[in-house]
């Protein structure tokens, strides 16, 4: 990257390094929150990060004398060192609090401790605001360096977690940030700050190396000692990656672990517990090759499909500890394709505990595949008698946000259509979920709703749906078995006899009904009015609204708040709480300074730029979240949400920002850029669903290329908008930190609002709302030009009155600001 004249190259490296460290650190604490608390708390991490960045910007705005242009290097170095110190301290405190706090108060204290994570992001916010608002305006180059650093951060943290544990990664990130400060301090002339930066860099680097050695050698080291109400004891193996933490715990010889046994097992077997994010468990069973020892698996209702008809070719979605593979072997399956998305679980079965589990990957006819199930099935030529999905729950937040679970995309109408296409004639899809006759029927209802919708897509007439669906139950488990080809009377008679003989309770079948809700669903008469009439939301989940687990209506959070604080719907409560908090933060950081400024300058001059920069924060984040959610399944792995989607958006946004020059833009150039932005956004919105359906069976490299082609043009144009706004309103140079904070806090608001909008209205509509905010940007530019410019001296006097000690830089000294969307695992921005 060519530096702008007058700005030394170290400034570009400094902002690049801080953006890299900030985004990487945010993704790491998102993982910690998902493990120690619950997956929906990942949004809290995102909100804390954005709040901290906004506070940092406001600190620069409110203390102009302290952060004068000549002190940029020194202050950057000091705050970069404190970012490293407070970031590591907050992480250590968060991990160690449960060790010294009574169990009854741990959750409360951890909730309070999370506030500590605001501090490191405040320090980072100060650093980046200094470089973007206290240096001579260089067009979009500094802004591009910020975006490029964030892009590297999202890739770097993936690679980092492949080789080191998250605590060592946090220490290394702190050392990297402090090292960037040391480079700046060398030219600052303050020996104390230089020594501080050097000491922090060397100390954290040494600590990272030592801790990594302890982790690799298996010796005692800092880690998660407590998670979700339990101490983390007896760990045999632990592996972290960007979307889960996998742990194996020894269980020993015990009664066989199962979900819904029709008869209590009368044997004991050696097992290990396989735990995902301390919230989802399955078992690894010791297998010595003797299939007879596994006879108890016939009594588990999740295997009911094997009693419906013989199964020769089977696809197991979500291998876990290999229990479904053993079931397939027990029932005589000839070929089993076991598809597991998590490479850490794949490592457990094929390496770390391969001897214990009997080397399932080497069993005759068994193929273990590390891939996302829908993606694999879409581009595979294999066809199956059975596709089995047994209680796929991870409760692990992905990079796309706290409520975007990896398993969401298995429970949609389009997913079932994909699975149906992979079946042989007469093949079945078996899906097992949790069920409680008194308090938790909604997952069962939604499964039936998805089945009815997917079957009708396959051409099944409404009055024949009941001939294609069987549901059986034991205790708290229900298994829904669907068949694109209708059961004949003879087939169903024989299957019903076997199911009843095994002790399974039949809920649904060609001649069996359950209740009025399922009867309406299976009749094909379930229209929007019917779904709206129900207390809970059981509308069939789709790829555009894949939130299968969230069945509580948003209105119930007000009318019946206590009912929404349990089960999966607690995530909805968390989302709305964060929306309220983010909205209040917007009032404090935007409305309050706006009102103060409005007393000293015309509202007609102040409103357009403030609205413009707020709209960019909202628009960028909503577009980014939507595209990440839509492309994650198409690409075939949640990690690609970071490695392809976020990286592409940030990188091309940075490239686009470099096209904005420092001089005042010509009206024609402004219009051309805005038109290009809206056109590329509209085109991407229209083409994304078409391309993802058309190319879903293409090779991975082709799908990555198509995703980049969909993302790059609108990202390039979105990257132009912030520096373009700075050029248009360069007369407001003294107010740049305020604009930066407004952009950051609205990005925080949009990150949580975007998930709520996706749940309530669908991903496509959320994307459209994001585009609408960019339309607001265009309107604000037009309004500003129509209203005319405010006199230079009036603006200067207003800013001086608000911050009396401010010393403006050169007449041309304005700079870019944070990023359009900013910080989030979906788009952490600085």
C-alpha positions in Angstrom: 0.0 0.0 0.0 1.4 3.4 -1.0 1.4 5.8 1.9 -0.1 9.2 1.6 2.4 12.1 1.3 3.1 13.5 4.8 2.0 10.4 6.7 4.8 8.1 7.6 4.3 4.4 6.9 4.4 3.5 10.6 1.0 5.0 11.0 -0.5 2.7 8.4 1.1 -0.3 10.1 -0.1 0.8 13.5 -3.8 1.1 12.5 -3.5 -2.2 10.6 -2.0 -4.0 13.6 -4.6 -2.6 16.1 -7.5 -3.5 13.8 -6.1 -7.0 13.5 -5.6 -7.4 17.2 -9.0 -5.9 18.0 -11.0 -8.2 15.7 -9.1 -11.3 16.8 -9.6 -10.5 20.4 -13.3 -9.9 20.0 -13.7 -13.3 18.3 -11.8 -15.0 21.1 -14.0 -13.5 23.9 -17.1 -14.4 21.9 -15.9 -18.0 22.1 -15.2 -17.7 25.9 -18.7 -16.3 26.4 -20.3 -19.1 24.4 -18.5 -21.7 26.5 -18.7 -20.3 30.0 -22.1 -18.7 29.8 -24.4 -19.6 26.9 -24.3 -19.2 23.1 -26.6 -16.1 23.1 -24.2 -14.3 25.4 -21.9 -14.0 22.4 -23.9 -11.0 21.4 -23.0 -9.4 24.6 -19.3 -9.7 23.6 -20.1 -8.0 20.3 -22.0 -5.2 22.0 -19.3 -4.7 24.7 -16.7 -4.4 21.9 -18.6 -1.8 20.0 -19.5 0.1 23.1 -15.8 0.3 24.0 -14.8 1.6 20.6 -17.4 4.3 20.9 -16.2 5.3 24.3 -12.7 5.6 23.0 -13.8 7.9 20.2 -15.8 10.1 22.6 -12.7 10.3 24.9 -10.7 11.7 22.0 -13.5 14.1 21.1 -14.0 15.4 24.6 -10.2 15.8 25.4 -8.8 17.5 22.3 -5.8 19.1 24.2 -4.6 15.8 25.6 -5.0 14.1 22.1 -3.5 16.9 20.1 -1.9 16.1 16.7 1.6 16.3 18.0 0.9 13.6 20.6 -0.6 11.0 18.3 2.4 8.7 18.4 2.9 8.8 22.2 -0.8 8.4 23.0 -1.2 5.6 20.5 1.6 3.7 22.1 0.3 4.2 25.6 -3.2 3.1 24.8 -2.0 0.2 22.7 -0.1 -1.1 25.7 -3.1 -0.6 27.9 -5.3 -2.5 25.4 -2.9 -5.4 25.8 -2.8 -5.2 29.6 -6.5 -4.7 30.2 -7.4 -7.3 27.5 -5.3 -10.0 29.2 -6.5 -8.9 32.7 -10.2 -9.1 31.7 -9.7 -12.5 30.2 -7.9 -13.9 33.3 -10.4 -12.4 35.6 -13.3 -13.9 33.6 -11.7 -17.3 33.7 -10.8 -17.2 37.4 -13.8 -15.5 39.0 -15.7 -18.9 39.5 -12.7 -20.2 41.5 -13.1 -17.6 44.3 -16.9 -16.9 44.3 -19.5 -19.0 46.0 -21.4 -21.1 43.4 -24.7 -19.4 44.1 -23.3 -16.0 42.9 -21.1 -17.1 40.1 -23.4 -16.1 37.2 -24.1 -12.7 38.7 -20.5 -12.0 39.3 -19.6 -13.2 35.8 -22.3 -10.9 34.4 -20.6 -8.0 36.2 -17.2 -9.1 35.1 -18.2 -9.0 31.5 -18.2 -5.2 31.8 -14.5 -5.3 32.2 -14.2 -6.2 28.5 -15.4 -2.7 27.6 -12.0 -1.3 28.8 -9.7 -2.9 26.3 -11.9 -1.9 23.4 -12.0 1.6 24.8 -8.2 1.7 24.6 -8.3 0.4 21.1 -11.0 2.9 20.2 -8.7 5.7 21.4 -5.8 4.4 19.3 -7.8 4.1 16.0 -9.6 7.4 16.5 -6.3 9.2 17.0 -5.0 8.0 13.7 -8.2 8.6 11.8 -9.0 12.1 13.1 -5.7 13.7 14.2 -3.6 13.3 11.0 -3.8 15.2 7.7 -6.6 13.9 5.6 -5.3 11.4 3.1 -8.4 10.2 1.4 -9.4 6.6 2.2 -5.9 5.2 2.7 -5.8 5.0 6.5 -9.4 3.8 6.5 -8.3 1.1 4.0 -5.4 0.0 6.3 -8.0 -0.3 9.2 -10.2 -2.5 7.1 -7.3 -4.6 5.8 -6.2 -5.2 9.3 -9.6 -6.3 10.4 -9.7 -8.7 7.4 -6.4 -10.2 8.4 -7.7 -10.6 12.0 -10.6 -12.7 10.9 -8.3 -15.1 9.0 -5.5 -14.9 11.5 -7.6 -16.0 14.5 -8.7 -19.1 12.6 -5.1 -20.1 11.9 -4.0 -19.2 15.4 -6.5 -21.5 17.0 -5.2 -24.3 14.9 -1.9 -24.2 16.7 -2.4 -22.7 20.1 -5.1 -22.6 22.9 -7.3 -19.4 23.2 -5.5 -18.2 26.3 -2.1 -18.3 24.6 -3.7 -16.7 21.6 -5.0 -13.8 23.8 -1.5 -13.3 25.2 0.0 -13.3 21.7 -2.6 -10.8 20.4 -1.8 -8.5 23.3 1.9 -8.7 22.5 1.3 -7.9 18.9 -0.8 -4.8 19.8 1.8 -3.6 22.3 4.5 -4.2 19.7 2.7 -1.9 17.3 2.7 0.8 20.0 6.4 0.3 20.6 7.1 1.1 16.9 5.1 4.3 17.3 6.7 5.2 20.7 10.2 5.0 19.1 9.4 8.2 17.3 7.4 9.8 20.1 10.3 11.1 22.2 8.8 9.8 25.5 11.1 7.2 27.0 8.6 6.1 29.7 6.0 5.1 27.1 8.7 3.4 25.0 9.8 1.3 28.0 6.2 0.5 28.9 5.5 -0.7 25.3 8.6 -2.8 25.3 8.0 -4.3 28.7 4.4 -5.2 27.8 5.4 -6.7 24.4 8.2 -8.8 25.8 6.3 -10.0 28.9 3.2 -11.1 27.0 5.2 -12.7 24.2 7.1 -14.7 26.8 3.9 -15.6 28.6 2.3 -16.8 25.4 5.3 -19.0 24.6 5.4 -20.5 28.1 1.6 -21.1 28.2 1.6 -22.7 24.8 4.4 -25.1 26.0 2.3 -26.0 29.1 -0.7 -26.6 27.0 1.1 -28.8 24.4 2.8 -30.8 27.2 -0.5 -31.3 29.1 0.7 -29.7 32.2 -1.4 -27.4 34.4 -2.2 -24.1 32.7 -4.8 -21.4 32.6 -8.1 -22.4 31.0 -11.8 -22.8 31.5 -12.3 -24.0 35.1 -16.0 -23.5 35.3 -18.7 -23.4 32.6 -22.5 -23.1 32.7 -22.8 -24.0 36.3 -20.4 -26.9 36.6 -16.7 -27.3 37.3 -14.7 -28.6 34.4 -13.1 -31.6 36.0 -11.8 -34.9 34.6 -10.8 -33.5 31.2 -9.1 -36.1 29.0 -8.8 -34.0 25.9 -9.7 -30.4 24.9 -9.7 -28.6 21.5 -10.8 -25.1 20.6 -11.6 -23.7 17.2 -13.4 -20.6 16.0 -16.9 -22.0 16.5 -16.7 -24.5 19.4 -14.7 -26.0 22.2 -14.7 -29.8 22.3 -13.9 -31.7 25.5 -13.7 -35.4 26.3 -14.4 -36.6 29.9 -14.0 -40.1 31.2 -17.2 -41.8 32.3 -16.1 -45.4 32.9 -18.2 -48.5 32.9 -21.7 -47.4 33.4 -25.3 -48.0 32.2 -25.4 -47.2 28.4 -26.1 -43.6 27.7 -29.2 -43.1 25.6 -31.8 -40.6 24.6 -35.1 -42.5 24.6 -34.9 -46.1 25.7 -38.1 -48.1 25.5 -36.6 -50.6 27.9 -33.9 -49.9 30.5 -30.6 -51.4 29.4 -29.5 -54.3 31.6 -25.8 -54.0 30.8 -22.9 -51.8 31.5 -20.4 -50.4 29.0 -17.3 -48.3 29.0 -18.0 -44.8 27.7 -16.5 -41.2 27.5 -18.6 -38.0 27.4 -18.0 -35.8 24.3 -18.9 -32.2 25.3 -19.4 -29.2 23.0 -19.2 -25.8 24.5 -20.1 -27.2 27.9 -23.7 -27.4 26.7 -24.2 -30.3 24.3 -23.2 -33.9 25.2 -23.0 -37.2 23.5 -20.9 -40.4 24.1 -18.0 -42.2 22.7 -18.6 -45.9 23.3 -15.8 -48.4 23.7 -16.1 -50.8 20.8 -14.0 -54.0 20.4 -15.8 -55.2 17.3 -18.5 -57.2 19.1 -21.7 -55.9 17.7 -23.7 -58.0 20.1 -22.8 -55.8 23.0 -24.6 -52.9 21.3 -28.1 -54.6 21.3 -29.4 -52.0 23.7 -29.3 -49.5 20.7 -32.4 -51.2 19.3 -34.4 -49.8 22.2 -33.5 -46.2 21.5 -36.3 -44.3 19.7 -33.9 -42.3 17.6 -33.2 -45.5 15.7 -36.9 -46.2 15.0 -36.4 -45.7 11.2 -34.5 -49.0 11.1 -37.7 -50.7 12.2 -39.8 -49.1 9.5 -37.9 -50.8 6.7 -34.4 -52.3 5.9 -31.6 -49.7 5.4 -28.6 -50.6 3.3 -27.1 -47.2 2.6 -27.2 -44.7 5.4 -26.1 -41.1 5.8 -25.5 -40.0 9.4 -25.6 -36.2 9.9 -23.6 -35.1 12.9 -21.4 -38.0 14.0 -20.6 -36.8 17.5 -19.1 -39.7 19.4 -20.1 -42.3 16.7 -23.2 -43.7 18.4 -25.3 -43.5 15.2 -22.6 -45.2 13.3 -22.7 -48.1 15.7 -26.5 -48.2 15.4 -26.2 -48.5 11.6 -23.7 -51.4 12.0 -26.0 -53.1 14.5 -28.9 -52.9 12.1 -26.9 -54.3 9.2 -26.3 -51.2 7.1 -23.9 -52.0 4.2 -22.6 -48.5 3.7 -22.6 -45.6 6.2 -21.5 -42.1 5.2 -20.9 -40.3 8.5 -20.8 -36.5 8.0 -19.3 -34.4 10.8 -18.8 -30.6 10.4 -16.5 -30.1 13.4 -12.8 -30.9 12.7 -12.2 -31.2 16.5 -14.8 -34.0 16.8 -13.4 -35.6 13.6 -9.9 -35.6 15.3 -11.4 -37.2 18.4 -12.8 -40.2 16.5 -10.0 -40.7 13.9 -7.0 -39.9 16.1 -7.2 -39.1 19.8 -9.7 -41.8 20.8 -9.7 -43.9 17.7 -8.5 -47.0 19.6 -11.2 -46.5 22.3 -14.0 -46.2 19.7 -12.8 -49.1 17.6 -11.5 -47.0 14.7 -15.0 -46.4 13.2 -13.4 -44.8 10.2 -11.8 -48.2 9.3 -14.9 -50.3 9.8 -16.1 -52.0 6.6 -18.5 -49.8 4.7 -18.0 -46.8 6.9 -16.8 -43.5 5.5 -16.2 -40.5 7.8 -16.4 -37.1 6.1 -15.4 -33.8 7.7 -17.9 -31.5 5.9 -21.2 -29.6 6.4 -24.0 -32.1 5.7 -26.1 -30.1 3.3 -23.1 -29.0 1.2 -21.7 -32.5 1.1 -25.0 -34.1 0.1 -25.7 -31.5 -2.5 -22.5 -32.1 -4.4 -22.2 -35.8 -3.8 -23.6 -38.4 -6.2 -24.4 -40.9 -3.4 -28.0 -41.9 -2.7 -29.3 -43.3 0.6 -32.0 -45.4 2.1 -31.8 -43.3 5.2 -30.7 -39.9 6.2 -30.5 -39.7 10.0 -30.4 -36.5 12.1 -30.4 -37.3 15.8 -30.7 -34.4 18.2 -28.1 -32.2 16.5 -27.5 -29.5 19.1 -24.2 -27.7 19.7 -25.4 -24.5 21.3 -22.2 -23.0 20.1 -22.3 -19.5 18.6 -20.8 -19.3 15.2 -18.8 -16.4 13.7 -22.0 -15.0 12.2 -23.4 -14.1 15.6 -24.6 -15.4 18.8 -27.9 -16.7 17.5 -26.6 -18.2 14.3 -26.0 -21.8 15.3 -24.3 -24.2 13.0 -27.3 -26.6 13.2 -29.9 -24.0 12.3 -29.6 -24.9 8.6 -30.5 -28.5 9.1 -34.0 -27.7 10.3 -35.4 -25.8 7.3 -37.8 -26.7 4.4 -35.0 -26.2 1.9 -32.7 -28.5 3.9 -35.2 -31.3 3.9 -35.7 -30.8 0.2 -31.9 -31.3 -0.2 -32.1 -34.4 1.9 -35.1 -35.8 0.0 -33.2 -35.4 -3.3 -30.4 -37.5 -1.8 -32.7 -40.4 -1.0 -33.2 -43.5 -3.1 -36.7 -44.4 -4.2 -38.5 -45.4 -0.9 -35.8 -43.8 1.2 -36.7 -42.0 4.5 -35.5 -39.0 6.4 -35.4 -39.5 10.2 -35.1 -36.4 12.5 -35.2 -36.7 16.3 -35.9 -33.8 18.7 -36.7 -33.1 22.3 -40.3 -33.4 23.5 -42.2 -32.9 26.7 -46.0 -33.6 26.7 -46.7 -30.8 29.2 -44.3 -28.0 28.4 -42.4 -28.6 25.2 -44.3 -29.7 22.1 -43.3 -26.9 19.8 -40.2 -28.5 18.3 -42.4 -31.5 17.4 -45.0 -29.2 15.9 -42.4 -27.4 13.9 -40.9 -30.6 12.6 -44.3 -31.7 11.4 -44.8 -28.2 9.8 -41.5 -28.5 8.0 -42.3 -32.0 6.8 -45.7 -31.0 5.4 -44.2 -28.0 3.6 -41.2 -29.9 2.2 -43.3 -32.8 1.0 -45.7 -30.5 -0.7 -42.7 -29.0 -2.5 -42.0 -32.5 -3.7 -45.4 -32.7 -5.2 -47.3 -34.6 -2.5 -51.0 -33.6 -2.6 -52.3 -32.1 0.7 -54.8 -34.9 1.2 -52.1 -37.6 1.0 -49.5 -36.0 3.4 -50.5 -38.4 6.3 -49.3 -41.3 4.1 -45.8 -40.0 4.1 -45.1 -39.2 7.8 -44.6 -41.3 10.9 -43.8 -40.0 14.4 -42.8 -42.1 17.4 -42.1 -41.2 21.0 -40.4 -42.5 24.1 -40.1 -40.3 27.2 -38.7 -36.9 26.2 -37.7 -37.8 22.6 -39.8 -37.8 19.4 -38.6 -39.1 16.1 -40.3 -37.8 12.9 -39.8 -40.1 9.9 -40.8 -38.7 6.5 -40.8 -40.5 3.1 -41.2 -38.7 -0.2 -42.8 -42.0 -1.5 -46.1 -42.9 0.3 -46.2 -45.9 2.6 -48.5 -48.6 1.1 -51.0 -50.1 3.5 -49.0 -53.3 3.7 -45.7 -51.4 4.4 -47.3 -49.4 7.1 -49.0 -52.3 8.7 -45.7 -54.2 9.0 -43.8 -51.1 10.2 -46.4 -50.3 12.8 -46.3 -53.9 14.2 -42.5 -53.7 14.6 -42.6 -50.2 16.2 -45.2 -51.2 18.7 -43.4 -54.5 19.5 -40.3 -52.5 20.4 -42.3 -50.4 22.8 -42.4 -47.1 20.9 -45.5 -44.9 21.1 -46.8 -43.9 17.7 -47.9 -40.3 17.5 -48.5 -40.0 13.7 -48.9 -42.5 10.9 -51.2 -43.1 7.9 -54.0 -44.1 10.2 -52.8 -42.4 13.4 -53.6 -38.8 14.5 -52.2 -36.9 17.4 -54.0 -33.6 18.1 -55.8 -30.7 16.3 -52.5 -28.9 15.6 -50.8 -31.8 13.9 -54.0 -32.7 12.1 -54.3 -29.2 10.6 -50.6 -29.3 9.6 -51.0 -32.7 8.0 -54.1 -31.7 6.1 -52.3 -29.0 4.2 -54.7 -26.3 5.6 -52.1 -24.6 7.7 -52.1 -21.1 6.3 -50.5 -17.9 7.8 -53.7 -17.2 9.7 -53.5 -20.6 11.4 -49.9 -20.1 12.4 -50.7 -16.6 13.7 -53.5 -17.9 15.8 -51.2 -20.1 17.9 -49.6 -18.9 21.1 -46.1 -20.0 19.9 -44.5 -19.7 16.5 -44.3 -23.0 14.7 -44.2 -21.6 11.2 -41.9 -23.9 9.1 -38.4 -22.5 9.3 -36.7 -21.7 6.0 -33.3 -20.8 4.8 -34.5 -17.2 4.9 -35.6 -17.6 8.5 -33.7 -20.6 9.8 -34.2 -20.0 13.5 -35.9 -23.4 14.3 -35.2 -23.2 18.0 -36.8 -19.8 18.6 -40.5 -20.4 18.9 -41.5 -17.6 21.3 -43.1 -14.5 19.8 -41.5 -11.2 20.5 -44.8 -9.8 21.8 -44.7 -12.4 24.6 -41.6 -10.9 26.0 -43.8 -8.0 27.1 -47.0 -9.8 27.9 -45.5 -13.0 29.4 -41.8 -12.2 30.1 -41.3 -15.1 32.6 -42.4 -17.7 29.9 -39.5 -16.7 27.6 -36.7 -17.1 30.1 -36.4 -20.8 29.7 -35.3 -23.3 27.1 -34.0 -21.9 23.8 -36.2 -18.8 23.9 -33.9 -17.3 26.6 -31.9 -16.2 23.6 -34.8 -14.0 22.4 -34.9 -12.3 25.7 -31.2 -11.6 25.6 -31.5 -10.2 22.1 -34.3 -7.7 23.2 -32.4 -6.7 26.3 -29.4 -5.9 24.2 -31.5 -4.0 21.8 -32.8 -1.8 24.6 -29.3 -1.3 26.0 -27.9 -0.5 22.5 -30.8 2.0 21.9 -30.1 3.7 25.2 -26.4 3.9 24.3 -27.4 5.5 21.0 -29.4 8.1 22.9 -26.4 8.8 25.1 -23.7 8.9 22.5 -25.6 10.5 19.6 -28.7 12.4 20.9 -27.0 14.0 23.9 -24.0 15.5 21.9 -26.4 16.4 19.0 -28.6 18.4 21.3 -25.6 20.3 22.8 -24.3 21.0 19.3 -27.7 22.1 18.0 -27.6 25.0 20.5 -24.5 26.3 18.8 -25.0 25.6 15.1 -27.9 25.3 12.7 -29.7 21.9 12.9 -30.1 22.0 9.1 -26.3 21.9 8.8 -25.7 19.3 11.6 -28.4 16.8 10.8 -27.3 15.5 7.4 -23.8 14.4 8.4 -24.9 12.9 11.6 -27.7 11.0 9.9 -25.3 10.0 7.1 -22.7 8.4 9.4 -25.3 6.7 11.5 -27.0 5.3 8.4 -23.6 3.9 7.2 -23.2 2.1 10.6 -26.7 0.6 10.3 -26.5 -0.3 6.7 -23.1 -1.9 6.6 -23.9 -4.2 9.5 -27.3 -5.3 8.3 -26.0 -6.1 4.9 -23.0 -8.0 6.3 -25.0 -10.1 8.7 -27.5 -11.0 6.1 -25.0 -12.0 3.5 -23.0 -14.0 6.0 -26.1 -16.0 7.1 -27.2 -16.6 3.5 -23.8 -17.8 2.2 -22.6 -19.9 5.2 -24.5 -23.0 4.1 -23.7 -22.4 0.4 -20.0 -22.4 1.2 -20.3 -25.5 3.3 -18.8 -24.6 6.6 -19.4 -22.0 9.3 -15.7 -21.1 9.4 -16.1 -19.8 5.8 -18.3 -17.1 7.4 -15.0 -15.6 8.5 -12.6 -16.9 6.0 -14.6 -15.9 2.9 -17.5 -13.7 3.6 -16.2 -11.3 6.3 -12.7 -11.3 4.8 -14.0 -10.4 1.4 -16.3 -7.7 2.7 -13.6 -6.1 4.7 -10.8 -6.4 2.1 -12.9 -5.0 -0.8 -14.3 -2.3 1.4 -10.7 -1.3 2.1 -9.9 -1.3 -1.6 -12.9 0.8 -2.4 -12.0 3.3 0.2 -8.6 4.0 -1.4 -10.5 5.4 -4.5 -11.7 8.4 -2.5 -9.3 11.2 -2.9 -8.5 13.9 -0.4 -9.8 16.9 -2.4 -13.4 18.0 -2.3 -15.4 15.7 -4.6 -17.1 16.8 -7.8 -20.9 16.5 -7.7 -20.9 14.1 -10.6 -18.4 11.8 -8.9 -20.5 11.7 -5.7 -23.6 10.8 -7.7 -21.7 8.1 -9.6 -20.5 6.5 -6.4 -23.9 6.5 -4.8 -25.6 5.1 -7.9 -22.9 2.4 -8.1 -23.4 1.4 -4.5 -27.2 1.1 -4.7 -27.0 -0.8 -8.0 -24.5 -3.3 -6.7 -26.4 -3.8 -3.5 -29.6 -4.4 -5.4 -27.9 -6.8 -7.8 -26.2 -8.8 -5.0 -29.5 -9.0 -3.1 -31.3 -10.4 -6.2 -28.6 -12.7 -7.3 -27.5 -14.3 -4.0 -30.5 -16.7 -3.6 -30.5 -17.5 -7.4 -26.7 -18.3 -7.4 -26.8 -20.3 -4.2 -29.5 -22.6 -5.5 -28.0 -22.9 -9.0 -24.5 -23.7 -7.8 -25.2 -25.6 -4.6 -23.7 -28.8 -6.1 -20.6 -27.1 -7.5 -17.1 -27.9 -6.1 -16.0 -25.9 -3.1 -13.5 -23.7 -5.0 -16.3 -22.7 -7.4 -18.6 -21.9 -4.6 -15.9 -19.8 -2.9 -15.3 -17.9 -6.2 -19.0 -17.3 -6.7 -19.3 -16.0 -3.2 -16.5 -13.6 -3.7 -18.0 -12.3 -6.9 -21.3 -11.7 -5.2 -19.7 -9.9 -2.3 -16.9 -7.9 -3.8 -18.8 -5.3 -5.9 -21.1 -4.1 -3.1 -18.3 -4.3 -0.6 -16.1 -2.2 -2.8 -18.8 0.5 -3.1 -19.7 0.4 0.7 -16.0 1.0 1.5 -16.2 4.3 -0.5 -19.0 5.8 1.6 -17.2 6.8 4.8 -14.3 8.6 3.2 -16.8 10.1 0.7 -18.9 11.5 3.5 -15.7 13.0 5.1 -14.9 14.7 1.8 -18.5 16.0 1.4 -18.6 17.4 5.0 -14.9 18.2 5.4 -15.9 21.6 6.9 -17.0 19.6 10.0 -13.4 18.4 10.7 -13.5 19.3 14.4 -16.5 17.0 14.9 -14.9 13.8 13.3 -14.6 11.9 16.6 -18.3 12.5 17.2 -19.1 11.1 13.8 -16.9 8.1 14.4 -18.6 7.4 17.7 -22.1 7.8 16.1 -21.0 5.3 13.4 -19.7 2.8 16.0 -22.7 2.9 18.3 -25.2 2.5 15.5 -23.2 -0.5 14.3 -23.6 -2.0 17.8 -27.3 -1.3 17.6 -27.5 -2.8 14.1 -25.6 -6.0 15.1 -28.3 -7.0 17.6 -31.2 -5.4 15.7 -30.2 -7.4 12.6 -30.7 -10.7 14.3 -34.1 -9.7 15.7 -35.1 -8.5 12.3 -34.0 -11.8 10.7 -35.9 -13.8 13.2 -39.1 -11.7 12.9 -39.1 -10.8 9.2 -36.5 -13.0 7.5 -32.9 -12.5 6.2 -33.9 -11.1 2.8 -36.0 -8.4 4.4 -33.2 -7.6 6.8 -30.8 -7.2 3.8 -33.4 -4.9 2.2 -33.5 -2.7 5.3 -29.7 -2.5 5.2 -29.9 -1.2 1.6 -32.6 1.3 2.7 -30.1 2.8 5.1 -27.7 3.5 2.2 -30.6 5.2 0.4 -30.8 7.4 3.5 -27.1 8.2 3.0 -27.9 9.3 -0.6 -30.8 11.5 0.6 -28.6 13.1 3.3 -26.0 14.1 0.6 -28.7 15.6 -1.5 -30.3 17.4 1.4 -26.9 18.8 2.4 -26.2 20.1 -1.1 -29.7 21.6 -1.4 -29.5 23.4 1.9 -26.1 24.8 1.1 -23.0 24.9 3.1 -22.8 26.3 6.6 -20.2 29.0 7.0 -16.8 27.8 8.1 -16.5 30.1 11.0 -19.9 29.2 12.4 -18.9 25.5 12.6 -15.6 26.2 14.1 -17.0 28.4 16.8 -19.7 25.8 17.6 -17.0 23.1 18.0 -14.8 25.4 20.1 -17.7 26.1 22.4 -18.4 22.4 22.9 -14.7 21.5 23.4 -13.0 24.8 24.2 -9.5 23.4 24.2 -9.6 21.9 20.8 -6.8 22.8 18.4 -7.9 22.1 14.8 -5.3 20.7 12.5 -4.6 22.2 9.1 -7.6 23.3 7.2 -7.4 20.1 5.2 -6.9 17.9 8.3 -9.8 15.5 8.4 -9.5 11.8 8.2 -11.4 8.6 7.8 -13.1 7.0 10.7 -13.9 3.6 12.0 -15.4 1.2 9.7 -18.8 1.3 8.2 -20.1 -1.7 10.0 -17.6 -2.2 12.8 -16.9 -4.7 15.3 -18.6 -8.0 15.3 -17.6 -11.5 14.6 -19.7 -10.7 11.5 -17.8 -7.5 11.0 -15.6 -6.2 13.7 -14.6 -2.8 12.6 -12.4 -0.3 14.2 
